[in-house]
């Protein structure tokens, strides 16, 4: 190993008995002051081969060198096995950054398209947001067509419902767009059919290269004027279609139903 390269070995365990193929791994890594001038001087190696690596500098030292880096990579692990990796960094390292088409693209009509390989999906941002509008896995559509998706719905103890589809989207932008992971960030509010507003929200939709899923992280923001707001439930509804039979089945609507109510005086809640 060259004097201009530092190597740190680590292991990755598969504890659940599942086979992992292109499995996403993300972690933050600290570096001593002056050790890493650029994320281009950082690479990951397994079995003597460079592993595709997505990097993001999170913090820097006073001298401008990098203090924390967020690493994204993908691992292939047999059930209950251990993978051996080494992190190499320094002036003598060249990071062979993965080259690929963007995982998320914004189209001229404002629609966002997700393409991971096995997954193709679309999110339309109009006045409101309905989670996903089109979803295909391995070329087969799995989302029921011509069925209105209400998005995420807040229901109060009085029976009033406020949804993200009826709400107003204030911003939507691609927050992260790497070759291995990409995230779409959306801000907006929930409104009733009559146009009354309840709470803002922040949502992130994340996709990974080679994987057939979308992660949705949703936070509602209690910005109501009243001191207390009682919620009966938070829910969403999606109609999925069997790729082989074409039969549509509705996912259970309730995402989280408290017992008996959310009694909110705080500002945010996420799940």
C-alpha positions, 0 to 999 in steps of 0.5 A, spaced: 500 500 500 502 506 497 504 511 503 499 516 500 493 511 501 490 509 507 486 503 508 481 501 513 477 494 513 470 493 515 465 487 515 458 487 513 453 482 516 447 479 513 443 476 520 436 475 517 437 469 513 436 472 506 440 473 500 442 480 498 443 482 491 445 489 490 442 491 497 443 498 498 448 500 504 448 507 507 453 510 512 456 516 515 464 516 515 468 520 519 475 522 517 481 526 521 483 533 519 487 534 513 486 526 511 481 527 505 481 533 501 476 531 496 471 525 495 474 523 489 480 521 493 476 515 496 474 508 494 471 502 496 474 495 495 471 488 496 475 481 493 480 486 490 475 489 486 473 496 486 465 497 488 461 502 485 460 508 490 456 514 491 459 519 496 457 526 499 461 530 503 457 532 509 462 537 513 469 540 513 474 541 518 477 549 518 482 547 513 477 545 508 479 538 508 473 533 509 470 531 516 464 527 514 462 523 508 456 519 506 457 513 503 452 509 498 454 502 495 450 496 494 452 489 497 451 482 494 451 477 500 449 470 501 444 468 507 447 469 514 454 471 511 459 476 512 462 481 507 469 483 507 470 491 505 476 496 505 475 503 505 481 506 501 483 514 501 488 519 500 492 523 494 494 516 491 486 514 490 482 515 484 474 513 485 471 510 479 465 513 480 459 509 477 456 512 471 449 511 469 443 514 467 439 518 472 434 514 477 430 520 477 428 525 471 424 531 471 420 532 464 418 538 461 410 537 463 413 537 470 412 530 471 418 526 475 420 519 472 423 514 476 427 508 473 432 503 477 432 498 472 426 493 474 422 499 477 419 504 472 414 509 476 411 516 475 409 522 480 405 528 477 406 534 481 400 538 479 396 542 484 396 536 489 400 530 490 397 523 490 404 519 492 405 515 485 401 515 479 404 510 474 408 504 477 411 498 473 416 492 475 419 488 470 415 491 464 408 490 467 404 495 470 402 494 478 398 500 479 390 500 477 389 505 472 383 510 472 382 509 479 383 516 483 389 515 489 387 520 494 394 520 497 395 521 504 389 522 508 388 526 515 382 524 518 379 528 524 375 525 530 369 529 527 370 525 521 373 531 516 378 528 511 384 532 508 388 529 503 395 531 499 391 530 493 386 536 494 392 540 497 397 545 494 404 543 493 409 548 494 415 545 492 418 539 488 425 538 487 430 532 486 434 533 492 439 527 491 441 524 484 446 519 484 448 513 480 446 508 486 440 513 490 436 518 488 431 522 492 425 527 490 423 532 496 416 535 496 413 540 500 405 542 501 399 541 505 393 537 506 386 540 504 379 538 504 374 537 498 371 544 500 378 547 500 379 547 507 387 546 510 390 542 515 397 541 516 403 542 512 407 536 510 414 534 507 415 528 503 421 524 500 421 519 495 427 515 494 429 509 489 435 505 489 439 502 482 437 495 481 431 495 486 424 494 485 421 499 490 420 506 492 421 508 499 416 514 502 418 518 508 412 523 510 412 528 515 406 532 517 407 539 520 402 541 525 402 548 523 394 549 525 392 555 530 389 551 535 392 549 541 390 542 540 388 538 534 385 531 535 386 526 529 383 519 528 387 516 523 393 517 518 391 513 512 393 512 504 390 507 499 393 504 493 390 499 488 395 494 485 394 490 479 396 483 479 401 482 473 399 475 471 391 476 472 390 483 471 386 483 478 386 489 482 386 489 489 386 495 494 391 495 499 389 496 507 387 503 507 389 505 514 397 506 515 396 508 523 390 508 527 392 511 534 388 508 540 383 512 540 386 519 537 392 523 536 392 529 541 397 534 538 400 540 541 407 539 538 409 541 531 411 535 527 410 527 526 413 523 521 413 515 520 
